[in-house]
């Protein structure tokens, strides 16, 4: 289908989940948008671009899996904020034209769910009820994801980015850390979720660095890491 799953190829046979030993119906490894985008990001950093068939196939997969509102489902992080960020970042890394309408719809969706306090948040409940996507108390990690997704589209002066950055700086503790009580990691949707304590530290730092590097024109050099 043009995308990538987490562990293996074509582990998508539905009847396997009807077996008595199919633990909480999580025996499959389906293709997902977030991992497909992360793979594109990697490929972009080592010199691949649209000339590669695998890249073209992956982009088509992402177009096909985009929700009508412009967002993407996030299999491995909560949830649509995570998925949409991953896709936008992956497309940017591979050299895709970030001014295309379908891509800007993803950016616009992220901006539409920015909270009044300038942060972003979303709950695990979105896996059971997608109508609540993009709604939740602001968190450091999800705010960082949204900022990086919007930054990937190129306009660093957008008010949503500036407000989001101020949220991160305002919510930072005196010792440099961030607090986060909410769960933003996904184990198996609808079954269990994971709280990664470093999410609240790593992703805000990554978002701030992403913004500063982009502002200063610092980017990965395509092909720099490539081994032929």
Number of C-alpha atoms within 10 A of each C-alpha: 10 15 23 23 20 14 11 12 12 13 14 15 11 11 9 15 16 11 10 8 10 13 10 11 15 13 17 18 16 20 22 21 29 30 21 23 30 20 21 29 22 15 21 25 22 19 18 21 20 15 8 10 12 16 23 14 15 22 24 14 20 21 15 11 15 20 14 10 10 20 27 27 25 23 24 21 22 29 30 29 29 28 28 29 29 30 31 28 22 27 25 21 25 24 17 16 11 17 11 10 11 14 21 16 18 27 24 14 20 25 21 11 19 21 17 9 12 20 28 28 25 25 19 23 17 20 21 10 9 13 10 14 21 26 18 20 14 21 24 29 32 29 30 30 25 32 29 24 28 25 25 24 20 14 12 17 10 12 12 20 24 14 17 23 21 15 20 22 15 10 16 16 11 7 6 10 16 22 14 18 10 19 19 26 22 21 15 15 20 13 11 11 17 15 15 13 15 12 19 23 18 15 18 26 18 15 23 17 13 19 21 13 13 16 15 9 8 11 12 13 11 17 14 10 12 12 7 4
